[in-house]
Amino acid sequence: MKQNIIRIVTILFLSISSQLMLAQADGEALEIGTYRKLHSEVLNKDRLLLVQLPDDYESTDKEYPVIIKLFGTHPEYFAHINSTLDMLSSRGLIPPAIFIGVDQHGHGEVIPPMVPSTQYPHEGDKFLRFVKNELIPFIDENYRTNKFRILMGSFDCGLFGLYSLVNEPELFNVYLINSPDRYGGSSQFLENIEGVIDSLDLINRFLNISYGAFEPEAIRQSTQKLIEYFEQKTPKGLLFSTNYLENPDHDGLTPYIYCKGSMLNIFHGYTCPAEIAAKGLDSLESYYNRYSEKLGYQIEIPVRTLDHSGNSLLGAGRLDEAEEVFKKMIQEYPNSIEGYFRMADLTRFLERDKESAAYYQKCLDFNPNIDIARIRKKQVEDLINR
């Protein structure tokens, strides 16, 4: 019996392959992002947005977090960060999210007013009004959001993120800031927030600051000054973390690499520890309820975590509990093929042939080119018709 169970676990692991992906047509284009145009009364100009929705957005009624990347409509920037987010999400390391790049018209547009004089105007206060009164309402009205928002900003946009945290802390739950001080504004910024930030409600607010080893000395020093302040005087409720990138420079890979590290920092714990997953569905639900309290919104158990939990239970011979987990996969992710395939193989092993045939057919409804599902469906149908 145990050898048979181990065998079916192996089959289940090996079955997740390219065959389980939805079939793509020959010549079908791979598209990344959709352009949207938003007219701003505050800025008195149109604003270009680039929007990428989660893979299952159109097939579900779920609500999603929103990641807003300032200076984010450049195709190179958008594609790189989008691919990073997609990779992390598909591996079950972060939750799926709506990713939106926001165009930027000139350097001065996001520079906060407290920054020392530069060659650019300081219009960060106006841009913050645009974000609060126009951008966020537009996103919430046009997309299914759960109001959990992440702001990503590099360089000038990074300092704007800190300005937003202090002046409108309710707008975003997470601030991912990269090399935020190019014009020496950190000292003035810290003077302005002294005695102010401690009075803010920053419960369930996250701040991550990152920078690279080979950036200009002035940027490294000013960023280190900001980091030292938040490490020594972390405001009540704020969860603060940093990423120091050993190799990237200011004009190189820093804006790209910080995305991965920062997101993993913020969503540390999204992947449930294996020993908890192996205990079954009740332990999983308890774990993610606690994790949801930390983030401030309800997190669904990731499909990969359910998959690993079910397979662990199979390996331990706890078949009823494994079935409970696989059914949870289907309930929470009805448009994902994995749960149906798990149940097809499990009911086949348990000689519940009619159920197994129905589950294999469901897999074929998703993708008629899954040979292994067609073959096994035929096998159980032959058993039924004996």
Stockholm file with secondary structure:
# STOCKHOLM 1.0

chainA/1-386         MKQNIIRIVTILFLSISSQLMLAQADGEALEIGTYRKLHSEVLNKDRLLLVQLPDDYESTDKEYPVIIKLFGTHPEYFAHINSTLDMLSSRGLIPPAIFIGVDQHGHGEVIPPMVPSTQYPHEGDKFLRFVKNELIPFIDENYRTNKFRILMGSFDCGLFGLYSLVNEPELFNVYLINSPDRYGGSSQFLENIEGVIDSLDLINRFLNISYGAFEPEAIRQSTQKLIEYFEQKTPKGLLFSTNYLENPDHDGLTPYIYCKGSMLNIFHGYTCPAEIAAKGLDSLESYYNRYSEKLGYQIEIPVRTLDHSGNSLLGAGRLDEAEEVFKKMIQEYPNSIEGYFRMADLTRFLERDKESAAYYQKCLDFNPNIDIARIRKKQVEDLINR
#=GR chainA/1-386 SS CHHHHHHHHHHHHHHCSGGGSCCCCTTCCCCCCEEEEEEETTTTEEEEEEEECCTTGGGCCCCEEEEEEETCCSHHHHHHHHHHHHHHHHTTSSCCCEEEEECCCSGGGGCCTTSCCCSSCCCHHHHHHHIIIIIHHHHHHHSCEEEEEEEEEETHHHHHHHHHHHHCTTSCSEEEEESCCSSSCHHHHHHHHTTTGGGSCCTTEEEEEEEETTSCHHHHHHHHHHHHHHHHSCCTTEEEEEEEESSCCTTTTHHHHHHHHHHHHHTTTSSCCHHHHTTCHHHHHHHHHHHHHHHTSCCCCCHHHHHHHHHHHHHTTCHHHHHHHHHHHHHHCTTCHHHHHHHHHHHHHTTCHHHHHHHHHHHHHHCTTCHHHHHHHHHHHHHHTC
#=GC SS_cons         CHHHHHHHHHHHHHHCSGGGSCCCCTTCCCCCCEEEEEEETTTTEEEEEEEECCTTGGGCCCCEEEEEEETCCSHHHHHHHHHHHHHHHHTTSSCCCEEEEECCCSGGGGCCTTSCCCSSCCCHHHHHHHIIIIIHHHHHHHSCEEEEEEEEEETHHHHHHHHHHHHCTTSCSEEEEESCCSSSCHHHHHHHHTTTGGGSCCTTEEEEEEEETTSCHHHHHHHHHHHHHHHHSCCTTEEEEEEEESSCCTTTTHHHHHHHHHHHHHTTTSSCCHHHHTTCHHHHHHHHHHHHHHHTSCCCCCHHHHHHHHHHHHHTTCHHHHHHHHHHHHHHCTTCHHHHHHHHHHHHHTTCHHHHHHHHHHHHHHCTTCHHHHHHHHHHHHHHTC
//
